[in-house]
Amino acid sequence: MGKLLDRFIDWALAGKRWPLLLPVGVVPIALGTIQHRYSLGVTEALSDCVFWISTGVIVLISGLLFWLVARSGLKLIPMNLKVVSGLLPIVLLAGLAYLRCVRERAFRLRVSVVLVLVGLIVIAFEAWPASLPEDKLVVAIAKFDTSGADANTFQDDLFSNLKKVKGASLLVRTIPYTIKESIEGEGERRASTLGRSCQASHVLLWGKLTKEEGDTMVTPHITFARRLRAVRLDETEMGGFFPADRQTLSIKPDAYAKHVANLVALVQGLYYYEAHEWEQALNAFEAVNTEAAVLYAGLCLYQKAQKSQEPQLLKAAIERFDSVLSTVGTGPAGEYDEFRRAAGLNRASALAALSGYLPAKEARCRLEEAKKSFDAVIRLYTEHGLDTEDKKRDWAKAQSDLGSVLTDLALLAGGGARQLSQAIGSYRQALETYPDRTEWAINPKDSRRTDWAITQKNLGTAYTELALREKGVQALEDLDHALEAYKAATVVFNRNDSPRHWATIWVYVAGALAEQAGRRAELGDQQSSEQAFRSANDGCNDAFLVFTERDQNWADAKANLAYVSYLWGKSKSSEEGNNLLEGAVNASEDALSVYTEGDLSWAIAKETLGASWGELGVRIPGEGAKKFLEWAIAAYGDALGVRDQPEESMNCETTQKRMDGANQHGSGIPDQIRHNEDCAKTHSKLGDVLVELGTRVVVQARGPLRTKAIENFEIARSVYDEERKGDQYDEQRKELHAKIEKAKRLLGA
């Protein structure tokens, strides 16, 4: 009980609520006095009407004093204690006179209850915050502390000028109280208390006025209360409105009103931004012309684009980030570093997101820009040190996003082993900033868990893509690393907490396992290969327990199942192998029934379908084989219709001009097209099928088929030109050369 009383006293004194202590100290004294005066016990005294009348008077005085303190700032000083001590005898004398005049006990009791209730109502009226409108911000203007200047005139001028500000959704009012700051922080606490009282407001303006050589000088203060209290502005953001050191300004009311309106709009925008209400936040930020407001406007546009999938919003966001960088880029080092980092990081992310809506050449230009932005941001973080957790997290995000950009560049350019190795290095550096994976199981509420898991998943993808470009033991090692990363991600994206993420990762695991199994089969390790194929097949089937509807995720799982079945069937020469190949055909057709024709996913599914039909055509004798081979040629042709996008001879500057002009791209543009090497593989496979079909048709039809096969082999070989260094490319060139020579011999025969 004693500790509770101590806490109440501390609370009352800290918040300028000292009048509420009056009943705590005086009521026990009144109780003791009544006991002694009338020779009563505690129970009898508590039930006596005199005690309740005294209590009512004391509570009423306490409420009135609390009301006065809230408005005029009365302090707990000896002068005020003298006033209170002078009032008490008068009140007690009035009470005694009342007792002599009124003899009826019941009436006295009713009056005492009324007095207690009135006192409590006064206290509640002052302590209970008034309601405020949701669609506007309420700005209250207090009387400015003055020294030789007219505070009323300044308050009125500020009021009228604030009401004239356009673009700000404000409700302006004045309050007849002066907030003084005799000691540091006192005025801020006083203003915050007023903002939460019956004089409620979101924003309270106050300060001090002086006269110097005929000019009105103002020391401005602005206090945020109610829902805006959670919004925090740093000194850099405040610097666009007032000096960070709060020095006295020579400023006129109209200019001051504009500064205030802009700052209030910024804070309102930050409130909506933190509430993820992007449209309202954007409207508030667009009314303010400071670096902070432009930066946050870009962030709102970026978030809206992520939700609506509109590339034009991404372009608008990039323009905002470029505007911030052009403004602060020449500023002094250190002063605007936070703006540089934030604008650069988000500009790079927006460029990377925009690349997904563009044709290959333009997408590569945007990704190259994003890579440069990420590199610049990472250098900026590294130069100034990672001395806070926020900086470490942003640095890790920049490294992880750079890895994604490098991976996309590798997929777009074909080949890309060097870029994939760089991406893996970026992912690894990002992961070094996180705790060990066991931490995520111990601390499931850590907000970094998702970032860590996404980075692990992306690392697995990079290793898988790198393995596709390598051979032998190195490819198997990369696939092992990919599987390790994927399974690490499932620590966070587990089946119970994140079933859809978990299923998606297992689809990726299935693809890596299938590729690993195929490589082991080539090396003669049939037992390990068979085990890996079964695990891959089980992974796809587990995903179907989550992806039950025929949507994009379901189609991706079907496409991966088709790829697993194709590689597994290709490794078996028995009837079981043929059944697996037929299963690959069925799974590919299921996926194609969902995919949009012309998309990259559709093209990859067509390639798997062509490969499955082609393998069946080689195995099955007779006229049935001819039909399968013709279907394989048709499927490969459809895939190459997407893969073989024309390479326009233009640089990134030309691409930028086209993008900003009349050329608009809709959602039908193929996303993230993998060129060159993937095209080469498909052309080579198509050439193989054409050669095989040439052995199954009449003599007159063989020549055109073999000529077409040579053309496809030549296209594939042209990709592996002398600029592509590496043993794997030399091997590809030799293999294609041998295929061309064989086709020419058959054609000559």
C-alpha positions in Angstrom: 0.0 0.0 0.0 2.9 2.3 0.9 4.6 1.7 -2.5 1.3 2.4 -4.3 0.9 5.7 -2.4 4.5 6.7 -3.3 3.9 6.0 -7.0 0.7 8.1 -6.9 2.5 11.0 -5.3 5.4 10.8 -7.8 2.8 10.7 -10.7 0.9 13.8 -9.3 4.0 15.9 -8.8 5.6 14.9 -12.1 2.6 15.9 -14.2 1.7 19.1 -12.4 -1.3 17.4 -10.8 -0.3 18.4 -7.2 -3.9 19.6 -6.3 -4.9 15.9 -6.4 -2.7 15.3 -3.4 -4.9 17.6 -1.3 -7.6 14.9 -0.4 -4.8 12.4 0.4 -3.3 14.7 3.0 -6.4 16.6 4.4 -9.1 13.9 4.5 -7.2 11.8 7.2 -6.7 15.0 9.2 -10.4 15.8 9.0 -11.3 12.2 10.1 -9.0 12.5 13.1 -10.4 15.9 14.0 -14.0 14.6 13.9 -13.1 11.6 16.0 -11.5 13.8 18.7 -14.2 16.5 18.6 -17.2 14.2 19.0 -15.4 11.3 20.8 -16.3 8.8 17.9 -14.7 5.6 16.8 -13.3 5.2 13.3 -16.4 3.4 12.0 -18.7 6.0 13.5 -16.7 8.9 12.2 -16.7 7.4 8.7 -20.5 7.3 8.7 -20.9 10.8 10.2 -22.3 13.4 7.8 -19.8 16.0 9.0 -16.9 13.8 7.7 -18.6 13.4 4.3 -19.4 17.1 4.1 -15.7 17.9 4.9 -14.6 15.3 2.3 -16.9 16.8 -0.3 -15.5 20.3 0.3 -11.9 19.1 0.1 -12.5 17.2 -3.2 -14.3 20.2 -4.6 -11.4 22.5 -3.7 -8.9 19.9 -5.2 -10.9 19.8 -8.5 -11.0 23.6 -8.7 -7.3 23.9 -8.0 -6.5 21.2 -10.6 -8.6 23.2 -13.2 -6.7 26.4 -12.4 -3.3 24.7 -12.6 -4.1 23.2 -16.0 -5.0 26.6 -17.4 -2.7 29.1 -15.6 0.2 26.9 -14.6 0.1 27.4 -10.9 3.1 25.9 -9.3 3.5 24.2 -5.9 5.3 27.1 -4.3 4.9 28.7 -0.8 2.8 31.5 -2.3 0.2 29.1 -3.6 0.3 27.1 -0.3 -0.5 30.4 1.5 -3.5 30.9 -0.8 -4.8 27.4 -0.1 -4.2 27.7 3.7 -6.1 31.0 3.6 -9.0 29.5 1.8 -9.4 26.4 4.1 -10.5 28.4 7.3 -13.1 30.3 5.2 -14.4 27.0 3.9 -14.5 25.4 7.3 -16.2 28.4 8.8 -18.8 28.3 6.1 -19.2 24.5 6.8 -19.8 25.1 10.6 -22.4 27.8 9.8 -24.1 25.4 7.5 -24.1 22.7 10.2 -25.7 25.1 12.8 -28.4 26.1 10.4 -29.2 22.6 9.0 -30.1 20.1 11.7 -31.5 17.3 9.6 -28.9 14.5 9.2 -30.3 13.1 5.9 -30.3 16.5 4.2 -26.7 17.0 5.3 -25.7 13.6 3.9 -27.3 14.4 0.6 -25.5 17.7 0.4 -22.1 16.1 1.3 -22.6 13.5 -1.5 -23.4 16.3 -4.0 -20.2 18.2 -3.0 -18.1 15.0 -3.5 -19.6 14.3 -6.9 -19.1 17.9 -8.0 -15.5 17.8 -7.0 -15.0 14.5 -8.9 -16.7 15.9 -11.9 -14.5 18.9 -12.0 -11.4 16.7 -11.8 -12.7 14.3 -14.5 -13.6 17.2 -16.7 -10.1 18.5 -16.6 -8.3 15.1 -16.7 -10.4 13.5 -19.4 -9.1 14.5 -22.9 -11.6 16.0 -25.4 -12.4 14.2 -28.6 -10.8 15.5 -31.9 -11.9 15.1 -35.5 -10.3 12.3 -37.5 -10.2 14.0 -40.9 -8.3 17.2 -39.8 -5.5 18.2 -37.5 -6.4 20.6 -34.7 -3.7 23.3 -34.2 -4.0 25.4 -31.0 -2.2 28.7 -30.7 -1.3 29.7 -27.1 -0.5 33.3 -26.1 3.2 33.9 -26.7 5.3 34.9 -23.7 6.0 38.6 -24.5 8.7 41.1 -23.6 7.8 44.5 -25.2 5.7 42.9 -28.0 2.0 42.6 -28.5 1.2 38.9 -27.8 -2.5 39.2 -28.7 -1.8 40.8 -32.0 0.8 38.1 -32.9 -1.6 35.3 -31.9 -4.4 36.8 -34.0 -2.2 37.4 -37.0 -0.8 33.8 -36.8 -4.4 32.5 -36.5 -5.6 34.3 -39.6 -2.5 33.4 -41.6 -2.7 29.7 -40.7 -6.3 29.6 -41.8 -5.2 30.9 -45.2 -2.6 28.2 -45.9 -3.6 26.1 -48.8 -3.1 22.3 -49.0 -3.1 21.8 -45.2 -6.1 20.1 -43.7 -6.1 22.1 -40.4 -8.6 23.2 -37.8 -7.1 26.3 -36.1 -8.1 27.6 -32.7 -6.6 29.9 -30.1 -6.4 29.3 -26.3 -6.1 32.1 -23.7 -3.1 30.7 -21.9 0.5 31.6 -21.9 3.2 28.9 -21.7 6.4 30.0 -20.1 9.6 28.1 -19.9 11.6 29.2 -16.8 13.6 25.9 -16.8 14.5 23.7 -19.7 11.7 21.3 -20.7 9.1 22.8 -18.5 7.2 24.5 -21.3 7.2 21.4 -23.5 5.7 19.3 -20.7 3.1 22.0 -20.0 2.1 22.2 -23.6 1.9 18.4 -23.9 -0.4 18.4 -20.9 -2.6 21.1 -22.4 -2.8 19.2 -25.6 -4.3 16.2 -23.8 -6.7 18.1 -21.6 -10.1 19.6 -22.4 -8.1 22.2 -24.5 -7.1 19.2 -26.7 -5.2 19.6 -29.9 -2.9 17.6 -32.1 -0.4 20.5 -32.3 0.2 23.4 -29.9 2.1 26.5 -31.0 3.8 28.6 -28.3 7.0 30.6 -27.8 8.4 33.9 -26.8 8.2 37.3 -28.5 10.6 40.2 -28.1 11.2 43.5 -29.7 14.6 44.4 -31.2 15.1 47.6 -33.1 11.4 47.7 -34.0 11.3 44.1 -35.4 9.2 41.4 -33.7 11.5 38.5 -32.9 10.1 35.0 -32.1 11.5 32.0 -30.4 9.2 29.3 -31.9 8.1 26.1 -30.2 5.8 23.5 -31.6 4.5 20.6 -29.5 2.8 17.5 -30.9 0.2 15.8 -28.7 -2.4 13.0 -29.0 -2.0 10.6 -31.9 1.0 12.6 -33.3 3.1 12.1 -30.1 4.4 8.8 -31.6 5.9 10.7 -34.6 9.5 11.7 -34.1 11.4 14.2 -36.2 15.1 14.2 -36.2 17.1 17.4 -36.4 17.7 17.0 -40.1 14.0 16.9 -40.8 13.3 19.8 -38.5 16.0 21.8 -40.1 13.7 22.5 -43.1 11.5 24.6 -40.8 13.3 25.9 -37.7 16.9 26.0 -36.5 17.8 22.9 -34.6 19.2 25.0 -31.7 15.9 27.0 -31.4 17.6 30.3 -31.8 15.4 33.5 -32.0 14.2 34.3 -35.5 13.3 37.6 -37.1 10.1 36.4 -38.8 6.7 37.7 -39.7 3.5 35.9 -38.8 2.6 35.0 -42.4 6.0 33.4 -43.0 5.9 31.7 -39.6 2.4 30.4 -40.4 3.6 28.8 -43.7 6.5 27.1 -41.8 4.2 25.8 -39.2 1.7 24.5 -41.8 4.4 22.7 -43.7 5.8 21.1 -40.6 2.3 20.0 -39.4 1.6 18.5 -42.9 4.9 16.6 -42.7 4.0 15.2 -39.3 0.5 14.3 -40.5 2.0 12.5 -43.4 4.4 10.6 -41.2 1.4 9.6 -39.0 -0.4 8.2 -42.1 2.8 6.7 -43.4 3.3 4.7 -40.2 -0.3 3.6 -40.4 0.3 2.4 -44.0 -2.4 4.7 -45.4 -0.3 5.6 -48.4 -2.8 7.9 -50.3 -3.5 10.2 -47.3 0.2 10.3 -46.5 1.1 11.2 -50.1 -1.4 14.0 -50.1 0.2 15.5 -47.0 3.8 15.1 -48.2 3.0 16.7 -51.6 1.9 19.9 -49.8 5.4 20.3 -48.3 8.6 21.3 -50.3 11.4 19.9 -48.2 13.8 17.0 -48.7 12.1 14.9 -46.0 8.7 15.4 -47.6 9.9 14.6 -51.1 11.7 11.5 -49.8 8.6 10.2 -48.0 6.4 11.0 -51.0 8.7 8.7 -53.1 8.3 6.0 -50.4 4.5 6.3 -50.5 4.5 6.0 -54.3 6.8 3.0 -54.1 4.6 1.3 -51.6 1.5 2.0 -53.7 3.2 0.6 -56.7 4.1 -2.6 -54.8 0.4 -3.0 -54.0 -1.2 -2.0 -57.3 1.5 -3.4 -59.7 1.6 -0.1 -61.6 5.0 0.7 -63.2 4.1 4.4 -63.7 4.0 4.8 -59.9 7.5 3.3 -59.7 8.7 5.8 -62.2 7.2 8.6 -60.2 8.8 7.3 -57.0 12.2 7.2 -58.8 11.8 10.8 -59.9 11.2 11.8 -56.2 14.3 10.0 -55.1 16.4 11.6 -57.9 15.1 15.0 -56.8 16.3 14.4 -53.2 19.7 13.2 -54.4 20.1 16.1 -56.7 19.3 18.5 -53.8 21.4 16.9 -51.0 24.1 15.3 -53.2 26.2 18.5 -53.1 25.6 19.2 -49.4 28.3 18.8 -46.8 29.4 15.4 -45.8 27.6 14.1 -42.7 24.8 16.6 -42.7 22.6 14.9 -45.3 24.1 11.4 -45.2 20.8 10.0 -43.9 18.9 11.4 -46.8 21.5 10.2 -49.3 21.4 6.7 -47.9 17.6 6.5 -47.7 17.0 8.0 -51.2 19.8 5.9 -52.8 18.6 2.7 -51.2 15.0 3.2 -52.2 15.8 4.5 -55.6 17.8 1.3 -56.3 14.9 -0.9 -55.0 12.4 0.9 -57.2 14.7 0.5 -60.3 15.0 -3.2 -59.6 11.2 -3.5 -59.2 10.6 -1.5 -62.4 12.8 -3.8 -64.4 10.3 -6.6 -64.0 7.8 -4.7 -66.2 10.2 -4.1 -69.1 11.6 -5.9 -72.1 15.0 -7.4 -71.7 17.2 -4.6 -73.0 15.4 -1.9 -71.0 15.3 -4.2 -67.9 19.1 -4.7 -68.1 19.6 -0.9 -68.2 17.4 -0.4 -65.1 19.2 -3.2 -63.3 22.6 -1.8 -64.1 21.4 1.6 -62.7 20.1 -0.2 -59.6 23.4 -2.0 -59.1 25.3 1.4 -59.2 22.9 2.8 -56.7 23.3 -0.1 -54.3 27.1 0.1 -54.6 27.0 3.8 -53.8 24.7 3.2 -50.7 26.9 0.4 -49.4 30.0 2.5 -49.7 28.3 5.3 -47.9 27.3 3.0 -45.0 30.8 1.5 -44.9 32.6 4.8 -44.9 30.6 6.1 -41.9 30.5 2.9 -39.9 27.7 0.6 -38.8 27.4 1.9 -35.3 23.7 1.4 -34.8 21.4 -1.6 -35.3 19.3 0.4 -37.8 22.4 1.0 -39.9 23.4 -2.6 -39.8 19.9 -3.7 -40.9 19.8 -1.2 -43.8 23.3 -2.2 -44.9 22.3 -5.9 -44.8 19.2 -5.0 -46.8 21.3 -3.2 -49.4 23.6 -6.2 -49.7 20.7 -8.6 -50.0 18.9 -6.5 -52.6 22.2 -6.1 -54.5 22.4 -9.8 -54.6 18.9 -10.0 -56.1 19.8 -7.4 -58.8 23.0 -9.3 -59.7 21.0 -12.6 -60.0 18.4 -10.9 -62.2 21.2 -9.5 -64.4 22.7 -13.0 -64.7 19.3 -14.4 -65.8 18.7 -11.7 -68.3 22.1 -11.8 -69.9 22.4 -15.6 -70.0 25.6 -17.2 -68.7 26.3 -14.8 -65.9 28.4 -17.1 -63.7 30.5 -14.1 -62.6 27.4 -12.1 -61.6 25.9 -15.1 -59.8 29.2 -15.5 -57.8 29.0 -11.8 -56.9 25.4 -12.2 -55.9 26.3 -15.1 -53.6 29.0 -12.9 -52.0 26.5 -10.1 -51.3 24.0 -12.6 -49.8 26.7 -14.0 -47.6 27.8 -10.6 -46.3 24.2 -9.7 -45.5 23.7 -13.0 -43.6 26.8 -12.2 -41.5 24.9 -9.4 -39.8 22.3 -11.8 -38.4 22.4 -14.1 -35.4 22.8 -17.9 -35.9 19.6 -19.6 -37.2 18.9 -21.1 -33.8 18.1 -17.6 -32.6 15.0 -17.5 -34.8 13.5 -20.5 -33.1 14.2 -19.0 -29.7 13.0 -15.5 -30.6 10.0 -16.0 -32.9 8.9 -12.4 -32.6 12.2 -10.9 -33.9 11.3 -8.6 -36.8 14.6 -9.6 -38.6 13.5 -13.2 -39.1 11.7 -12.6 -42.4 14.6 -10.6 -43.9 17.0 -13.4 -42.9 14.8 -16.1 -44.4 14.2 -14.2 -47.7 18.0 -13.8 -48.0 18.5 -17.5 -47.4 15.9 -18.3 -50.1 17.5 -16.0 -52.6 21.0 -17.4 -51.8 19.6 -20.9 -52.6 18.3 -19.6 -56.0 21.7 -18.0 -56.9 23.5 -21.3 -56.1 21.0 -23.3 -58.1 21.4 -21.0 -61.1 25.2 -21.1 -60.8 25.0 -24.9 -60.8 23.1 -24.9 -64.0 26.1 -23.2 -65.6 28.7 -25.6 -64.3 29.5 -29.3 -64.6 30.8 -32.1 -62.5 31.7 -31.9 -58.9 31.5 -28.1 -58.7 27.9 -28.1 -59.8 27.0 -30.7 -57.1 28.7 -28.6 -54.5 26.7 -25.6 -55.5 23.5 -27.6 -55.4 24.4 -28.7 -51.9 24.8 -25.1 -50.8 21.5 -24.3 -52.5 19.7 -27.0 -50.5 21.3 -25.9 -47.3 20.1 -22.3 -47.8 16.6 -23.4 -48.8 16.2 -25.6 -45.7 17.6 -22.8 -43.5 14.8 -20.5 -44.8 12.2 -23.1 -43.6 13.3 -22.5 -40.0 11.3 -19.2 -40.3 8.9 -20.1 -43.2 7.8 -23.4 -41.6 4.7 -25.3 -42.4 2.7 -24.3 -39.4 3.4 -20.5 -39.4 3.9 -19.8 -43.1 2.4 -22.6 -45.1 2.5 -20.9 -48.5 6.0 -19.6 -48.1 7.0 -23.1 -46.9 5.4 -24.8 -49.9 7.1 -22.3 -52.4 10.5 -23.0 -50.9 9.9 -26.8 -51.2 9.1 -26.3 -54.9 12.6 -24.7 -55.2 14.1 -27.5 -53.2 12.5 -30.0 -55.5 14.0 -28.3 -58.5 17.5 -28.3 -56.9 17.2 -32.0 -55.9 16.1 -33.0 -59.4 19.1 -31.2 -60.9 21.3 -32.8 -58.4 19.9 -36.2 -59.1 20.4 -35.8 -62.8 24.0 -34.8 -62.3 24.6 -37.8 -60.1 23.0 -40.1 -62.7 25.4 -38.7 -65.3 28.3 -39.6 -62.9 26.9 -43.2 -62.5 25.8 -42.8 -58.9 22.3 -44.3 -59.5 21.5 -45.0 -55.9 22.0 -41.4 -54.7 20.3 -40.2 -57.9 17.2 -42.3 -57.3 16.9 -41.2 -53.7 17.2 -37.5 -54.7 14.6 -37.9 -57.4 12.2 -39.4 -54.9 12.8 -36.6 -52.4 12.2 -34.0 -55.2 9.0 -35.7 -56.2 7.8 -35.8 -52.6 8.6 -32.1 -52.2 6.4 -31.2 -55.1 3.5 -33.3 -53.9 3.8 -31.7 -50.4 3.4 -28.3 -52.0 0.1 -29.5 -53.5 -1.2 -30.0 -50.0 -1.0 -26.2 -49.6 -1.6 -25.1 -53.2 -5.0 -26.5 -53.8 -6.4 -23.9 -56.2 -5.3 -23.5 -59.8 -3.4 -20.3 -59.3 0.2 -19.1 -60.1 1.7 -21.0 -57.2 -0.1 -24.2 -58.1 1.1 -23.8 -61.7 4.7 -23.2 -60.6 4.6 -26.4 -58.5 3.2 -28.3 -61.5 6.0 -26.9 -63.7 8.6 -28.1 -61.3 7.0 -31.5 -61.0 7.1 -31.7 -64.8 10.8 -30.9 -64.7 11.5 -33.4 -62.0 9.5 -36.1 -63.8 11.4 -35.3 -67.1 14.9 -35.6 -65.5 13.8 -38.7 -63.6 12.3 -40.4 -66.6 15.3 -39.5 -68.8 17.6 -41.3 -66.3 15.5 -44.5 -66.7 15.4 -46.6 -69.9 12.6 -48.9 -68.7 8.8 -48.6 -69.0 8.9 -46.8 -65.7 10.9 -44.0 -67.4 8.3 -43.7 -70.2 5.6 -43.4 -67.6 7.5 -40.6 -65.8 8.0 -38.8 -69.1 4.2 -39.0 -69.8 3.7 -37.6 -66.3 6.0 -34.7 -67.2 3.9 -34.0 -70.3 0.7 -34.0 -68.2 2.2 -31.8 -65.5 3.5 -29.3 -68.1 0.1 -29.1 -69.8 -1.5 -28.4 -66.4 0.9 -25.6 -65.7 0.4 -24.1 -69.2 -3.4 -24.1 -68.6 -2.8 -21.4 -65.9 0.2 -19.5 -67.2 -0.3 -16.5 -69.5 0.9 -17.1 -73.0 4.1 -15.2 -73.8 5.4 -15.0 -70.2 8.7 -16.5 -69.2 7.1 -19.2 -67.0 4.9 -20.2 -70.0 8.1 -20.5 -72.2 9.9 -22.6 -69.6 6.9 -25.0 -69.3 6.9 -25.2 -73.1 10.6 -26.2 -73.1 10.0 -28.9 -70.5 7.0 -30.1 -72.6 9.2 -30.2 -75.7 12.0 -32.0 -74.0 9.5 -34.7 -72.7 7.9 -35.2 -76.1 11.3 -35.3 -77.7 12.6 -38.0 -75.3 9.5 -40.1 -75.8 9.9 -39.7 -79.6 13.5 -41.1 -79.4 12.4 -44.1 -77.3 9.2 -45.2 -79.1 9.5 -46.8 -82.5 7.1 -46.4 -85.5 4.7 -43.7 -86.5 3.9 -42.7 -82.9 7.5 -41.5 -82.5 7.1 -39.1 -85.5 4.0 -37.6 -83.9 5.8 -37.0 -80.6 8.8 -35.4 -82.3 6.5 -33.0 -84.2 4.9 -32.0 -81.0 8.3 -31.4 -79.5 9.3 -29.2 -82.4 6.1 -27.2 -82.0 6.7 -26.8 -78.2 10.3 -25.6 -78.7 9.1 -23.2 -81.4 6.6 -21.6 -79.0 9.3 -21.3 -76.3 11.7 -19.6 -78.8 9.0 -17.2 -79.7 9.5 -15.8 -76.2 13.2 -16.5 -75.8 14.3 -15.0 -79.1 13.5 -11.3 -78.3 15.3 -9.0 -80.8 18.3 -7.3 -79.4 18.0 -3.6 -80.4 21.2 -1.8 -81.0 20.7 1.0 -78.5 22.4 2.1 -75.3 20.7 2.7 -72.0 20.3 6.4 -72.7 18.2 5.6 -75.8 16.2 3.1 -73.8 15.5 5.8 -71.1 14.2 8.2 -73.8 11.9 5.5 -75.2 10.6 4.6 -71.7 9.8 8.2 -70.8 8.2 8.8 -74.2 5.1 7.4 -75.8 6.2 3.8 -75.5 4.1 2.2 -72.7 4.4 -1.4 -71.6 1.5 -3.4 -70.1 1.4 -6.5 -68.0 1.7 -8.7 -71.1 5.4 -8.0 -71.5 7.5 -11.1 -70.7 9.1 -10.7 -67.3 12.8 -11.4 -66.6 13.6 -13.0 -69.9 16.8 -15.2 -69.8 18.6 -14.6 -73.0 21.5 -16.0 -75.0 22.6 -19.1 -73.2 19.1 -20.3 -72.4 18.2 -19.6 -76.0 21.2 -21.5 -77.1 20.2 -24.6 -75.1 16.7 -24.5 -76.6 18.0 -24.1 -80.2 20.4 -27.0 -79.6 17.6 -29.3 -78.3 15.4 -28.2 -81.2 18.2 -29.2 -83.6 18.5 -32.6 -81.9 14.8 -33.2 -82.4 14.9 -32.1 -86.1 17.8 -34.5 -86.7 16.0 -37.4 -85.0 12.8 -36.6 -87.0 14.9 -36.6 -90.2 15.6 -40.3 -89.6 11.8 -41.1 -89.3 10.5 -39.5 -92.4 10.7 -40.3 -96.1 13.9 -39.4 -98.0 12.5 -36.3 -99.7 11.6 -34.7 -96.4 14.9 -35.3 -94.7 16.9 -32.5 -96.4 14.8 -29.5 -95.1 14.7 -31.0 -91.6 18.5 -31.4 -91.5 19.0 -27.9 -93.0 16.8 -26.5 -90.3 18.7 -28.4 -87.6 22.0 -27.0 -88.8 20.5 -23.5 -88.6 19.5 -24.0 -85.0 22.9 -25.5 -84.1 24.6 -22.4 -85.7 22.4 -20.0 -83.7 23.4 -21.9 -80.6 27.1 -21.9 -81.4 27.0 -18.1 -82.1 26.1 -17.5 -78.5 29.3 -19.2 -77.2 31.6 -16.8 -79.1 35.2 -16.1 -78.3 34.3 -13.4 -75.7 32.8 -16.1 -73.4 35.8 -17.5 -71.5 35.8 -20.7 -69.5 36.2 -24.4 -70.0 32.4 -25.0 -69.9 31.9 -22.7 -72.9 34.8 -24.4 -74.8 33.0 -27.7 -74.2 29.7 -26.3 -75.5 31.4 -25.0 -78.7 33.0 -28.4 -79.4 29.7 -30.2 -78.8 27.8 -27.9 -81.1 30.6 -28.1 -83.7 30.3 -31.9 -83.7 26.5 -31.7 -84.1 26.8 -29.4 -87.0 29.4 -31.7 -88.8 27.2 -34.7 -88.2 24.1 -33.0 -89.6 26.1 -31.8 -92.6 27.2 -35.4 -93.3 23.7 -36.7 -93.0 22.5 -33.9 -95.3 25.3 -34.8 -97.9 24.3 -38.4 -97.7 
